[in-house]
Structures are given as C-alpha cells and as structure tokens.
Amino acid sequence: MEKKWSVFLCLIMGIGLLAGCSGKADNPNKLTAWVWNVNVPVLEAAEKRYQKNHPEFDLEIVEMGTSDVYQKLTTGLLAGGQGLPDIVLVEDDRIQGYIDSFPDAFLNLSKQGFDKKKESMFPQFKRDLVSKDGDMYAFPFDAGPTGVFYRKDIFEKAGVNAEDMKTWDDFIEAGKTIKEKTGKDMIGLDLNGDDGLYRMMLNQQGTFYFDENEKPNLTSKESVKAMEVHKQLKEADLVKNTVGWDAWISSMVQGDVATAPSGAWLAGSITQQGKDSAGNWGVIPLPAFEEGGNRASNLGGSNYTIMKSSENAEMAYDFLEYFSTDEQTQIEAMNGGLFPSLTTIYDEEVFTNGVDFFGGQAVWKTLADQMTDIPSVNYTGDFPYAKDEAVKAQSQATGGKLSIQEAFKAAQKRLKNRML
C-alpha cells in the first residue's frame, strides 16, 4: 500500500512539499480547514455560532477543488503530516483508503470521547465508512441517499404513474411507453465516461467494486445484473447520451429526459438551474431488482477529519463535535444541496413539509426514510482504479464490443494488476 501511495504521489504532486499552515503562531486558538464550494458558508455560519461560547475561536477556511484537497492531503501524509491543516473534508469514496493507509495520521475520535450515544446519531453505513477496528476516525457530515428524480409533466403526458415503477423491469417498461407516447428518452447517461447508475445499483444490492474482504468483485452476479439493466435501456433506445455534467443537467431541466436516478444532492442542482421547471418534479426510491427488494442506496457524501499532527487537535475535536451534531448547521447545509447524515433531525419540519419545487411533495422525507436501510460497502483505497476499469467495461458491454461477462472479467483482471 505504501508503494501505491508513493506512485500516486509522483503522479499528482508537482515539486517540493507544502509550506506549513500560517497564522497559528499569532493566534493559538486558530484552526485551519481545507474544504470545497458549498461547504464554505456552512462552516462560516457554524463558526459564528460556536464563537458565542468560545469568543477566542478563529477558523481559517481554505477553499479549493476536491482534486487539490486530495493532492495536498496525500503529499502531506507521505511527508509525515508536514504542511497539513487541522481539519480536512474527505468524500465517502476516499475516506476508507486514507484511513487504511494512514491510520496514525488521523485523530481517533472514539478515544477522544465520541461515544456510542453520539455514534448512534448517524446511520450505520456512514459509521462503517469512517471506522477502523471499531473506532471512528472522521465525523460523518453529508450523505447521498438516492432516488429517481422524474419529470411529472412527461409522465402525465405518457399516462404513466411513477409510483408503479417498483422494479427495474417496471422502469424499462415505463420508459418504452414514455418514448412511444412523448418521444422523450427515459434517462441520460454517459456510458463511456461515468458509472454512477451502476454504482447505485451495486450498493442497493449490498455489494460494490470490492467484496467484504476488499477483493475485486466486478464479476459478481450483482455486477452482471446491474449492467444487464444498462444494456436493456440502451438496446431499447431509452438512453440519451449526455457527456459531462453540463449536458446531463441540461437534459433534465430542459425536459429532454424523463428521469434521473441520482443522489439527494441533485435536488440542489435542478432547483438552481431549472427554475422554469418548478412544480414538474417528483422523487421516488430507486426501483428494486426484484419485487419487494431493497430500494435504498447511496451516491456521494463526505466526512470531516482531524489531523493527528494538529497542534490544536482537542480544539478541533470540540468544534467538529459541535458542528456535526448541531441541528441548525445540518439544516443550513441543506440550503446548499447537502443532505445531512444526522438522523436526529429527520423529524424536523424541513423534512416533513412539502417542497414547492417538487409540487408539494415532502421529498426530503422520501430520501431520509431510506437512510437506515442503505447497505455498508467497501470503497477501499483502490476506488479510483476500480471506477476507471468499471467505466471501461460498461462502455464495452453496452456498446456491443464484448458481452457483459467478458467485459467485466477483463476489467477485473486489469484491476488486479493495477492493485499490485
């Protein structure tokens, strides 16, 4: 594993090591945090509230892109903590790799005082993501419970009831009717560039790129079942080719596609970019693979870590314990499209009230209801390699170059070679 991270470092770092974080010598009560975009205002607001009881507290928030965060975090970790801040935000698909490879680099929250009562305030799958040997090493923050975001106007025109789509077979049949009646595609996918739908389907079946022993699992029966749905959608001419984020979002807000299976965070994007489509949206849980099967899954989410090299680790812990369990903070995060992992707030009005953009549907409750049913899966530190190979296999399988079994058998072989 050390060799792997060293190779990764050579690929992503420029020259030299990071300079140490500034300002702490002047203010011993100052913390520095590395985060990205919508997380900045949430931290800023929480800092002001926290300062009411801790007036000396000062939080320097350094905003950067996610790739920059990981580049600098990896560089600093391999340098023994040099140049790292006190707090770093890490996504769900990356956190396991960092904790497994550098367990001594992150503050052990369980030993710091994050007891079982506090742990129980978060769903099991989030706790498992940030734990090693029974101890937690990061504070769960946002999550990505999934659902099918759909255009009510298109469904109504086709005479299809979205609530009847209880299985993926139902989803395909509904798509055929919608295409026949309206000419609209059922879904937008970038089959050659991203595998988000495939990952959701794996997760809902309780598996992932890797099995419970962290061994490559691309040839599993669950993987084949997930890709069979992709292939059926493609062969039925129900897929609009949406290359990249902008094309995918545009296809939804312009009404070119009828559905978008995705994580809860999609609500923020379509609300902001599709104001003219307000009232025409609904959300249902993902269809199951068989009648009565699991419909809960997750796509996206992040967690806050404290670096063990921090000179103010106890202060960082106290602030993040407050931050991660403060209900007002979680509700503010929702304004930026982040879905909170803190289960104690799911009875608040923001969840139970209807949302005008979604025609009065209580969409947040629809999403929150599945949080305790989301299976825990292994991302591992090889997630980037696995995703790359899965996307290649998806392209080959849905493009007809290879059968599903052949494509994923070859992908698994390549993945194993990359993991050496």
MINU-101140 format. One line per 3 residues: their letters; for each residue x, y, z of N, C-alpha, C. Coordinates in pm, whole numbers, plus 50000, padded with zeros to 5 digits. Layout:
A	X Y Z X Y Z X Y Z; ...
end
This chain:
MEK	50083 49880 50000 50000 50000 50000 50087 50125 50000; 50199 50121 50074 50288 50237 50077 50342 50266 49939; 50376 50159 49864 50425 50176 49728 50320 50243 49641
KWS	50194 50200 49658 50084 50254 49578 50067 50403 49601; 50069 50444 49727 50053 50587 49756 50173 50666 49709; 50290 50604 49708 50409 50674 49659 50399 50699 49510
VFL	50351 50596 49437 50332 50612 49293 50227 50718 49265; 50118 50715 49342 50011 50814 49328 50065 50955 49350; 50151 50968 49450 50209 51098 49480 50291 51149 49364
CLI	50370 51060 49303 50455 51101 49191 50372 51153 49075; 50252 51097 49060 50166 51138 48950 50101 51273 48974; 50070 51304 49100 49987 51422 49125 50061 51542 49181
MGI	50176 51520 49246 50240 51635 49307 50336 51701 49210; 50354 51826 49224 50448 51900 49140 50587 51882 49195; 50636 51981 49266 50768 51973 49324 50763 52022 49467
GLL	50844 51962 49549 50857 52008 49688 50740 51971 49773; 50748 52007 49899 50644 51984 49996 50570 52113 50026; 50455 52100 50085 50374 52217 50118 50438 52296 50230
AGC	50416 52423 50226 50459 52506 50338 50361 52487 50452; 50405 52505 50574 50317 52488 50689 50204 52588 50688; 50094 52554 50753 49980 52645 50760 50018 52767 50842
SGK	49971 52881 50797 50014 53006 50858 49917 53054 50964; 49963 53145 51047 49876 53217 51137 49867 53164 51278; 49905 53039 51303 49884 52980 51434 49978 53039 51539
ADN	50095 53082 51495 50189 53141 51591 50132 53271 51648; 50054 53340 51565 49995 53467 51608 49869 53445 51691; 49799 53336 51667 49675 53307 51739 49668 53159 51774
PNK	49694 53123 51897 49693 52981 51937 49554 52919 51933; 49449 53000 51915 49312 52949 51909 49260 52940 51766; 49353 52940 51673 49316 52938 51531 49327 52797 51474
LTA	49225 52759 51398 49226 52633 51325 49219 52662 51175; 49274 52570 51097 49265 52582 50952 49194 52460 50897; 49103 52482 50800 49027 52372 50740 49034 52379 50589
WVW	49053 52265 50526 49050 52255 50380 48916 52196 50338; 48838 52271 50260 48707 52226 50214 48682 52279 50074; 48566 52242 50016 48531 52289 49882 48390 52348 49879
NVN	48369 52432 49782 48246 52505 49745 48138 52519 49851; 48026 52443 49841 47909 52470 49926 47933 52446 50074; 48045 52383 50108 48076 52361 50249 48126 52488 50318
VPV	48175 52583 50241 48233 52704 50299 48132 52785 50381; 48016 52822 50323 47920 52902 50402 47865 52827 50523; 47858 52695 50517 47809 52617 50631 47908 52628 50747
LEA	48037 52616 50716 48140 52631 50818 48143 52772 50874; 48128 52871 50787 48132 53010 50832 48020 53040 50930; 47900 52992 50899 47786 53016 50987 47803 52942 51120
AEK	47855 52820 51115 47876 52742 51237 47983 52806 51325; 48084 52861 51261 48191 52928 51336 48135 53044 51418; 48047 53122 51359 47990 53238 51429 47907 53194 51549
RYQ	47830 53087 51533 47751 53038 51646 47841 52981 51755; 47943 52910 51715 48035 52849 51811 48110 52957 51890; 48136 53069 51825 48210 53179 51890 48130 53245 52003
KNH	48000 53223 52008 47920 53282 52115 47964 53229 52251; 48004 53102 52254 48054 53042 52378 48205 53027 52379; 48267 53053 52262 48413 53044 52251 48462 53165 52170
PEF	48454 53283 52230 48485 53407 52157 48627 53413 52100; 48717 53336 52157 48855 53338 52109 48876 53251 51985; 48775 53171 51951 48789 53074 51842 48800 53143 51707
DLE	48890 53094 51623 48911 53151 51490 48933 53037 51392; 48852 53032 51288 48862 52926 51188 48901 52985 51052; 49015 52946 51003 49058 52987 50869 49012 52880 50771
IVE	48921 52916 50682 48865 52822 50586 48935 52840 50452; 49004 52737 50407 49075 52741 50279 48993 52663 50177; 48938 52734 50079 48855 52670 49977 48941 52629 49858
MGT	48924 52506 49815 48994 52457 49696 48913 52344 49634; 48950 52304 49514 48881 52195 49447 48910 52062 49515; 48822 51964 49494 48842 51835 49559 48973 51769 49517
SDV	49008 51778 49391 49134 51716 49346 49253 51781 49412; 49247 51912 49434 49356 51981 49502 49365 51938 49648; 49249 51919 49712 49249 51873 49851 49321 51739 49862
YQK	49287 51646 49772 49346 51512 49781 49494 51513 49744; 49530 51597 49648 49672 51606 49611 49755 51654 49730; 49708 51761 49793 49784 51818 49904 49776 51732 50029
LTT	49662 51668 50050 49649 51580 50165 49744 51461 50151; 49747 51399 50034 49836 51285 50012 49982 51325 50027; 50016 51441 49970 50152 51490 49981 50192 51507 50127
GLL	50105 51570 50203 50134 51595 50345 50141 51467 50427; 50053 51373 50398 50054 51247 50471 50182 51169 50447; 50227 51166 50322 50351 51096 50291 50473 51168 50347
AGG	50453 51295 50382 50561 51372 50444 50550 51371 50596; 50469 51280 50648 50457 51268 50793 50373 51375 50858; 50283 51437 50782 50195 51539 50836 50240 51680 50810
QGL	50354 51696 50743 50407 51830 50717 50315 51910 50625; 50287 52034 50664 50208 52123 50580 50059 52100 50583; 50012 52010 50668 49869 51981 50671 49796 52076 50766
PDI	49667 52101 50740 49586 52185 50828 49537 52104 50948; 49449 52161 51025 49390 52088 51138 49276 51998 51092; 49197 52047 50996 49074 51981 50953 49075 51964 50801
VLV	49034 51847 50756 49024 51821 50611 48893 51749 50583; 48821 51795 50482 48698 51731 50437 48734 51622 50336; 48682 51501 50354 48713 51389 50265 48583 51319 50225
EDD	48568 51291 50096 48446 51228 50046 48437 51081 50088; 48314 51028 50083 48290 50890 50121 48375 50791 50042; 48390 50815 49912 48461 50716 49830 48613 50721 49849
RIQ	48662 50819 49926 48806 50831 49950 48847 50802 50094; 48755 50818 50187 48791 50815 50329 48850 50682 50372; 48795 50569 50323 48847 50440 50365 48991 50421 50323
GYI	49023 50464 50203 49160 50449 50155 49260 50525 50240; 49223 50645 50279 49314 50726 50362 49328 50666 50502; 49217 50626 50563 49224 50571 50699 49302 50440 50701
DSF	49281 50356 50600 49351 50228 50596 49501 50246 50572; 49536 50342 50488 49677 50362 50453 49753 50445 50555; 49682 50536 50622 49747 50626 50718 49668 50633 50849
PDA	49646 50521 50915 49561 50521 51035 49616 50607 51148; 49747 50622 51154 49807 50703 51261 49808 50852 51231; 49760 50889 51112 49763 51030 51073 49636 51104 51113
FLN	49530 51029 51146 49402 51091 51178 49367 51071 51325; 49306 51171 51384 49268 51164 51524 49161 51057 51545; 49183 50969 51641 49087 50866 51676 48975 50931 51759
LSK	48860 50949 51697 48751 51021 51764 48691 50942 51880; 48688 50811 51867 48632 50728 51974 48714 50743 52102; 48845 50744 52087 48931 50759 52204 48930 50903 52256
QGF	48890 50994 52169 48883 51135 52209 48756 51166 52288; 48656 51077 52277 48533 51100 52353 48405 51089 52274; 48416 51054 52144 48295 51039 52063 48233 50903 52096
DKK	48144 50901 52194 48093 50776 52250 47982 50714 52166; 47934 50599 52214 47833 50523 52139 47703 50600 52120; 47668 50684 52216 47546 50763 52204 47556 50859 52087
KES	47672 50924 52073 47690 51017 51961 47700 50940 51829; 47769 50827 51832 47780 50747 51710 47643 50706 51658; 47551 50673 51750 47418 50625 51711 47334 50734 51645
MFP	47383 50857 51645 47311 50966 51581 47330 50965 51430; 47413 50871 51381 47441 50861 51238 47407 50721 51189; 47366 50707 51063 47330 50574 51011 47452 50482 51007
QFK	47425 50352 51011 47532 50254 51020 47629 50263 50903; 47579 50282 50781 47669 50281 50666 47769 50396 50672; 47728 50510 50730 47822 50621 50744 47924 50592 50854
RDL	47881 50530 50961 47974 50495 51069 48077 50395 51021; 48032 50297 50943 48125 50196 50892 48229 50258 50799; 48187 50357 50722 48278 50422 50629 48398 50486 50698
VSK	48376 50542 50815 48481 50620 50881 48544 50545 50998; 48521 50415 51006 48571 50338 51120 48678 50238 51079; 48765 50209 51173 48867 50105 51157 48885 50038 51292
DGD	48873 49906 51293 48887 49828 51416 48793 49879 51526; 48673 49921 51485 48571 49960 51582 48577 50105 51628; 48678 50180 51587 48691 50321 51626 48664 50412 51507
MYA	48604 50527 51535 48574 50624 51430 48689 50723 51413; 48718 50757 51286 48829 50847 51257 48785 50971 51179; 48656 50988 51163 48605 51107 51095 48460 51130 51138
FPF	48419 51256 51133 48281 51293 51166 48196 51284 51039; 48095 51197 51035 48006 51194 50918 47939 51331 50901; 47928 51375 50778 47859 51502 50754 47745 51480 50655
DAG	47766 51503 50528 47655 51486 50434 47656 51346 50374; 47543 51309 50316 47526 51178 50254 47454 51195 50121; 47441 51085 50048 47375 51092 49917 47270 50985 49899
PTG	47168 50977 49989 47062 50879 49967 47002 50900 49828; 46972 50792 49760 46936 50802 49620 46785 50795 49596; 46748 50838 49479 46610 50830 49436 46604 50853 49287
VFY	46488 50829 49229 46466 50860 49088 46395 50995 49081; 46467 51096 49038 46407 51227 49013 46339 51219 48876; 46213 51255 48871 46141 51238 48745 46056 51360 48711
RKD	46031 51376 48582 45950 51487 48532 45803 51446 48531; 45726 51507 48620 45584 51475 48630 45510 51506 48500; 45549 51616 48435 45478 51656 48313 45495 51552 48203
IFE	45613 51493 48192 45636 51392 48089 45561 51264 48122; 45565 51224 48249 45494 51103 48290 45343 51118 48269; 45290 51234 48302 45146 51257 48286 45106 51253 48139
KAG	45190 51311 48055 45160 51311 47911 45159 51169 47856; 45245 51084 47911 45253 50945 47864 45152 50854 47934; 45084 50906 48037 44988 50826 48110 45054 50720 48197
VNA	45174 50750 48246 45249 50655 48329 45254 50706 48473; 45229 50618 48568 45236 50651 48710 45374 50611 48762; 45453 50709 48804 45589 50681 48850 45591 50588 48970
EDM	45491 50597 49055 45487 50513 49175 45475 50365 49142; 45436 50334 49019 45423 50194 48978 45558 50133 48940; 45662 50214 48933 45795 50162 48896 45864 50106 49020
KTW	45827 49987 49057 45881 49926 49179 46004 49840 49153; 46023 49797 49029 46140 49719 48992 46205 49782 48870; 46327 49740 48841 46395 49793 48722 46327 49746 48594
DDF	46263 49630 48598 46184 49587 48482 46069 49684 48460; 46005 49727 48568 45898 49827 48557 45952 49956 48498; 46071 49993 48540 46134 50117 48492 46155 50112 48341
IEA	46204 49999 48293 46228 49983 48149 46097 49988 48072; 45995 49919 48121 45865 49918 48051 45803 50057 48051; 45817 50130 48163 45767 50267 48167 45839 50354 48065
GKT	45970 50331 48052 46049 50406 47956 46005 50383 47813; 45968 50260 47783 45921 50229 47647 45791 50303 47617; 45701 50306 47715 45574 50376 47696 45597 50526 47679
IKE	45684 50581 47762 45714 50724 47755 45776 50759 47620; 45866 50676 47571 45930 50702 47443 45828 50697 47330; 45736 50601 47338 45633 50586 47235 45534 50702 47237
KTG	45493 50745 47357 45389 50847 47369 45442 50990 47356; 45568 51013 47397 45619 51151 47401 45744 51173 47317; 45813 51065 47280 45938 51078 47207 46057 51110 47296
KDM	46033 51117 47427 46139 51153 47520 46218 51028 47563; 46346 51045 47581 46428 50937 47636 46399 50921 47785; 46418 50800 47836 46389 50774 47976 46497 50828 48068
IGL	46622 50826 48024 46733 50858 48112 46852 50912 48033; 46929 51000 48096 47052 51049 48036 47170 50980 48102; 47258 50921 48022 47376 50852 48074 47498 50882 47989
DLN	47613 50887 48053 47740 50896 47983 47806 50760 47998; 47766 50667 47915 47810 50528 47930 47959 50510 47905; 48021 50606 47841 48165 50596 47814 48249 50677 47913
GDD	48181 50747 48007 48258 50836 48093 48227 50829 48241; 48112 50770 48279 48077 50766 48421 47988 50645 48449; 47997 50594 48572 47919 50475 48606 47836 50495 48732
GLY	47785 50616 48751 47708 50646 48872 47589 50555 48892; 47513 50527 48787 47396 50440 48800 47439 50299 48837; 47545 50251 48778 47598 50118 48809 47638 50108 48956
RMM	47703 50212 49008 47744 50211 49149 47623 50211 49243; 47520 50288 49208 47398 50288 49289 47335 50149 49291; 47334 50084 49176 47275 49952 49166 47354 49848 49245
LNQ	47488 49860 49244 47569 49770 49325 47539 49790 49473; 47539 49917 49515 47518 49950 49655 47383 49898 49706; 47278 49915 49627 47146 49871 49673 47140 49719 49687
QGT	47228 49648 49615 47235 49503 49627 47331 49458 49737; 47389 49555 49809 47476 49522 49920 47617 49486 49882; 47659 49527 49763 47795 49498 49720 47853 49620 49651
FYF	47977 49607 49601 48040 49720 49535 48151 49668 49444; 48244 49755 49406 48359 49711 49326 48436 49601 49399; 48433 49608 49534 48508 49515 49617 48412 49441 49711
DEN	48449 49317 49747 48364 49241 49838 48397 49273 49983; 48341 49196 50077 48360 49225 50219 48505 49206 50263; 48583 49134 50182 48725 49115 50213 48814 49208 50132
EKP	48752 49307 50068 48821 49409 49989 48890 49351 49866; 48836 49239 49815 48885 49179 49692 48800 49228 49574; 48860 49247 49456 48784 49293 49339 48662 49204 49314
NLT	48550 49268 49284 48423 49198 49277 48344 49235 49152; 48414 49275 49047 48347 49324 48927 48274 49214 48850; 48309 49089 48875 48245 48979 48803 48131 48915 48881
SKE	48090 48977 48990 47984 48920 49073 47850 48916 48999; 47759 48834 49049 47626 48826 48988 47553 48959 49000; 47579 49031 49110 47517 49163 49127 47565 49262 49022
SVK	47694 49253 48990 47751 49341 48888 47689 49313 48752; 47676 49185 48720 47616 49146 48591 47471 49191 48584; 47395 49173 48693 47254 49216 48695 47242 49366 48673
AME	47330 49442 48735 47326 49587 48720 47354 49628 48576; 47452 49564 48514 47487 49602 48377 47385 49551 48277; 47316 49443 48309 47209 49396 48220 47099 49502 48206
VHK	47069 49572 48315 46970 49679 48309 47019 49791 48218; 47146 49826 48231 47205 49930 48145 47191 49890 47997; 47225 49766 47970 47222 49719 47832 47080 49717 47777
QLK	46984 49676 47859 46845 49675 47815 46795 49816 47786; 46833 49911 47870 46795 50050 47846 46853 50101 47714; 46979 50066 47690 47045 50111 47567 46982 50045 47444
EAD	46960 49916 47451 46906 49844 47335 46761 49883 47305; 46688 49930 47408 46550 49974 47386 46545 50119 47340; 46661 50179 47318 46671 50318 47271 46607 50415 47370
LVK	46635 50395 47499 46578 50480 47603 46681 50572 47666; 46805 50567 47615 46916 50643 47675 46956 50760 47587; 46960 50878 47647 47015 50996 47580 47161 51007 47621
NTV	47249 51019 47524 47393 51029 47553 47424 51167 47607; 47456 51175 47734 47486 51303 47799 47630 51300 47848; 47717 51360 47770 47860 51359 47800 47894 51477 47891
GWD	47932 51447 48014 47970 51553 48107 47853 51605 48190; 47891 51675 48296 47793 51727 48393 47692 51821 48330; 47739 51918 48254 47650 52020 48197 47543 51960 48107
AWI	47585 51865 48024 47489 51802 47933 47386 51721 48010; 47431 51657 48118 47341 51575 48199 47235 51661 48267; 47280 51770 48330 47186 51860 48397 47091 51924 48296
SSM	47145 51969 48185 47062 52035 48083 46952 51943 48031; 46985 51815 48014 46885 51722 47961 46766 51710 48055; 46788 51728 48183 46680 51719 48281 46597 51846 48286
VQG	46665 51958 48304 46592 52083 48324 46523 52129 48197; 46572 52085 48081 46507 52121 47955 46398 52022 47915; 46384 51915 47993 46278 51819 47966 46308 51725 47852
DVA	46438 51697 47827 46475 51604 47720 46471 51459 47767; 46480 51438 47897 46471 51303 47953 46367 51303 48064; 46313 51185 48091 46204 51174 48188 46251 51151 48330
TAP	46369 51090 48348 46415 51057 48482 46564 51080 48499; 46604 51088 48626 46745 51097 48661 46766 51028 48796; 46798 50898 48798 46835 50833 48924 46965 50896 48975
SGA	46964 50940 49100 47082 51011 49150 47077 51024 49301; 47181 51088 49357 47185 51116 49499 47103 51240 49532; 47076 51259 49661 46992 51370 49707 47044 51506 49663
WLA	47177 51516 49646 47237 51644 49609 47187 51697 49474; 47130 51611 49391 47080 51656 49261 46969 51759 49277; 46897 51751 49388 46787 51846 49410 46837 51989 49406
GSI	46954 52014 49464 47009 52149 49464 47041 52197 49324; 47095 52110 49241 47134 52148 49104 47014 52178 49016; 46913 52091 49020 46798 52116 48932 46714 52232 48982
TQQ	46713 52254 49114 46639 52368 49168 46702 52499 49123; 46835 52503 49124 46907 52625 49086 46906 52648 48936; 46920 52541 48858 46936 52556 48714 46808 52533 48635
GKD	46704 52485 48703 46580 52457 48632 46461 52529 48691; 46478 52657 48724 46370 52732 48788 46241 52730 48707; 46252 52728 48575 46132 52728 48490 46055 52596 48496
SAG	46120 52492 48551 46054 52362 48558 45995 52335 48696; 45990 52437 48779 45936 52421 48916 45795 52364 48912; 45769 52270 49000 45639 52206 49009 45624 52082 48923
NWG	45719 52062 48832 45711 51949 48739 45795 51829 48782; 45840 51830 48908 45932 51725 48952 45874 51641 49064; 45918 51516 49069 45885 51427 49179 46004 51336 49206
VIP	46000 51266 49319 46108 51173 49355 46047 51046 49413; 46097 50932 49366 46061 50802 49424 46190 50727 49456; 46186 50628 49544 46306 50547 49569 46349 50473 49443
LPA	46475 50432 49438 46521 50351 49325 46434 50227 49311; 46410 50182 49189 46342 50053 49173 46431 49942 49228; 46369 49832 49270 46443 49716 49320 46473 49620 49205
FEE	46559 49524 49231 46589 49424 49128 46486 49313 49126; 46413 49299 49234 46304 49203 49237 46194 49260 49326; 46074 49215 49307 45961 49266 49383 45988 49253 49533
GGN	45975 49365 49605 45999 49366 49748 46144 49377 49788; 46235 49391 49692 46378 49400 49720 46418 49537 49773; 46543 49549 49814 46593 49675 49869 46596 49785 49764
RAS	46550 49904 49803 46549 50019 49712 46638 50132 49763; 46708 50107 49874 46792 50211 49933 46936 50200 49884; 46996 50315 49853 47135 50318 49808 47192 50455 49839
NLG	47319 50472 49812 47386 50599 49839 47481 50635 49725; 47487 50763 49695 47581 50812 49594 47630 50949 49638; 47753 50954 49688 47808 51081 49734 47806 51094 49885
GSN	47862 51203 49933 47870 51227 50076 48014 51256 50118; 48030 51313 50237 48165 51347 50283 48171 51345 50435; 48294 51362 50486 48321 51349 50629 48436 51442 50667
YTI	48435 51488 50792 48539 51579 50840 48641 51502 50926; 48766 51516 50889 48874 51452 50963 48956 51557 51038; 49022 51512 51146 49116 51596 51219 49253 51531 51208
MKS	49351 51608 51166 49485 51555 51151 49550 51540 51288; 49613 51425 51308 49679 51399 51435 49798 51493 51456; 49849 51547 51346 49962 51640 51353 49919 51780 51398
SEN	49788 51803 51412 49738 51934 51453 49788 51971 51592; 49830 52095 51607 49872 52145 51739 49751 52174 51827; 49633 52183 51764 49510 52214 51838 49405 52105 51815
AEM	49448 51979 51826 49357 51868 51797 49235 51866 51889; 49255 51899 52017 49142 51898 52110 49042 52007 52076; 49090 52123 52038 49001 52231 51998 48926 52194 51870
AYD	48997 52132 51776 48935 52089 51651 48826 51986 51679; 48855 51895 51771 48755 51793 51808 48631 51859 51868; 48651 51951 51959 48538 52015 52025 48451 52089 51924
FLE	48515 52159 51830 48437 52233 51730 48362 52137 51638; 48429 52033 51588 48364 51943 51493 48259 51854 51560; 48276 51824 51687 48171 51752 51758 48045 51837 51761
YFS	48062 51966 51790 47950 52060 51786 47894 52071 51644; 47982 52090 51548 47945 52110 51409 47864 51992 51353; 47909 51871 51382 47846 51753 51322 47715 51713 51390
TDE	47691 51763 51512 47569 51725 51585 47474 51843 51607; 47510 51959 51555 47425 52078 51570 47317 52078 51462; 47193 52078 51502 47083 52065 51407 47072 52184 51313
QTQ	47097 52304 51363 47089 52422 51276 47192 52415 51165; 47311 52364 51197 47415 52350 51096 47371 52256 50985; 47308 52145 51022 47265 52049 50922 47156 52108 50831
IEA	47065 52183 50890 46958 52243 50810 47013 52350 50717; 47112 52427 50763 47176 52525 50677 47247 52458 50560; 47306 52342 50586 47376 52269 50481 47281 52231 50368
MNG	47156 52207 50403 47058 52168 50302 47031 52280 50203; 47053 52404 50245 47033 52517 50154 47129 52512 50036; 47244 52447 50058 47341 52434 49950 47332 52300 49879
GLF	47230 52221 49910 47210 52094 49843 47273 51975 49913; 47324 51995 50036 47386 51885 50110 47280 51815 50194; 47281 51683 50192 47183 51606 50270 47250 51559 50398
PSL	47199 51599 50515 47265 51568 50641 47260 51421 50679; 47369 51376 50745 47374 51239 50796 47319 51228 50938; 47298 51341 51001 47250 51343 51139 47103 51300 51144
TTI	47077 51178 51189 46942 51123 51182 46845 51187 51280; 46895 51256 51381 46807 51314 51483 46725 51431 51430; 46755 51480 51311 46680 51594 51260 46575 51555 51156
YDE	46560 51426 51129 46469 51386 51022 46322 51407 51056; 46291 51441 51180 46154 51473 51216 46127 51623 51212; 46229 51702 51179 46211 51847 51172 46121 51883 51053
EVF	46062 52002 51060 45966 52045 50958 46027 52049 50818; 46156 52081 50809 46218 52090 50677 46210 51956 50603; 46199 51846 50679 46186 51715 50616 46041 51677 50593
TNG	45955 51710 50686 45816 51667 50676 45729 51759 50592; 45773 51883 50571 45696 51977 50490 45712 51949 50341; 45611 51984 50264 45620 51971 50120 45711 52078 50061
VDF	45770 52047 49946 45862 52139 49876 45794 52187 49749; 45777 52318 49736 45706 52375 49621 45764 52331 49488; 45896 52329 49478 45960 52294 49351 45920 52155 49306
FGG	45892 52068 49404 45852 51930 49375 45701 51911 49390; 45628 52018 49361 45483 52009 49361 45422 51981 49496; 45492 52019 49604 45441 51998 49737 45479 51864 49799
QAV	45555 51782 49729 45598 51653 49783 45702 51675 49893; 45695 51597 49998 45794 51602 50105 45914 51516 50063; 45990 51567 49966 46097 51489 49904 46208 51453 50002
WKT	46234 51543 50100 46342 51514 50194 46306 51395 50282; 46180 51380 50314 46137 51264 50392 46149 51137 50307; 46114 51147 50179 46128 51033 50089 46272 50981 50090
LAD	46367 51074 50091 46508 51037 50090 46556 50993 50228; 46511 51063 50331 46555 51030 50468 46507 50892 50511; 46391 50851 50462 46332 50724 50504 46420 50604 50469
QMT	46511 50621 50374 46593 50507 50334 46730 50504 50403; 46763 50606 50482 46899 50618 50535 46941 50497 50619; 46851 50442 50697 46887 50329 50783 46891 50197 50707
DIP	46847 50198 50581 46845 50075 50501 46958 50070 50398; 47040 50173 50392 47149 50175 50294 47258 50077 50337; 47292 49981 50253 47395 49883 50289 47534 49946 50300
SVN	47614 49893 50390 47754 49934 50401 47835 49859 50295; 47927 49930 50230 48010 49867 50128 48155 49912 50145; 48245 49839 50078 48387 49871 50084 48429 49951 49961
YTG	48477 50073 49984 48533 50153 49875 48681 50119 49857; 48755 50110 49966 48898 50083 49972 48979 50195 49906; 49109 50189 49923 49197 50288 49862 49214 50271 49713
DFP	49163 50160 49658 49174 50134 49515 49051 50180 49437; 48965 50257 49502 48843 50305 49437 48870 50373 49302; 48968 50464 49290 48988 50531 49160 49022 50432 49048
YAK	49105 50331 49079 49138 50231 48979 49014 50151 48939; 48937 50110 49039 48819 50029 49013 48715 50104 48930; 48695 50230 48961 48599 50309 48885 48643 50322 48739
DEA	48770 50345 48719 48824 50358 48584 48799 50230 48503; 48826 50115 48564 48808 49989 48494 48660 49956 48475; 48577 49991 48571 48433 49965 48559 48372 50047 48445
VKA	48416 50170 48431 48365 50255 48322 48406 50197 48186; 48529 50148 48176 48574 50086 48050 48489 49964 48017; 48463 49882 48119 48382 49762 48098 48239 49797 48060
QSQ	48185 49899 48124 48050 49946 48093 48039 49989 47948; 48138 50064 47901 48140 50111 47763 48144 49995 47665; 48227 49896 47696 48240 49780 47608 48113 49696 47607
ATG	48054 49677 47726 47936 49591 47737 47813 49654 47673; 47792 49782 47696 47673 49847 47640 47693 49885 47494; 47819 49893 47451 47848 49926 47312 47853 49806 47221
GKL	47841 49686 47280 47837 49565 47200 47972 49509 47162; 48081 49568 47214 48214 49519 47179 48243 49385 47246; 48192 49367 47367 48210 49244 47442 48080 49212 47516
SIQ	48064 49088 47555 47950 49054 47639 47976 49114 47777; 47872 49123 47859 47889 49176 47994 47992 49095 48071; 47980 48964 48063 48072 48877 48136 48215 48895 48088
EAF	48235 48904 47958 48369 48920 47903 48429 49055 47942; 48346 49159 47934 48395 49294 47964 48439 49306 48109; 48360 49251 48200 48393 49266 48341 48499 49166 48387
KAA	48511 49055 48321 48620 48963 48350 48754 49028 48314; 48757 49094 48199 48879 49163 48157 48909 49281 48250; 48803 49352 48291 48820 49466 48381 48876 49422 48516
QKR	48825 49310 48566 48873 49260 48695 49020 49220 48686; 49059 49161 48576 49200 49123 48558 49289 49248 48556; 49245 49351 48483 49324 49475 48479 49331 49540 48616
LKN	49220 49537 48689 49216 49598 48822 49314 49527 48915; 49315 49396 48914 49407 49322 48999 49552 49358 48968; 49584 49374 48840 49720 49411 48802 49756 49552 48852
RML	49660 49641 48851 49686 49778 48897 49699 49787 49049; 49643 49687 49119 49648 49687 49263 49779 49628 49320; 49860 49570 49233 49985 49508 49278 50082 49612 49334
end
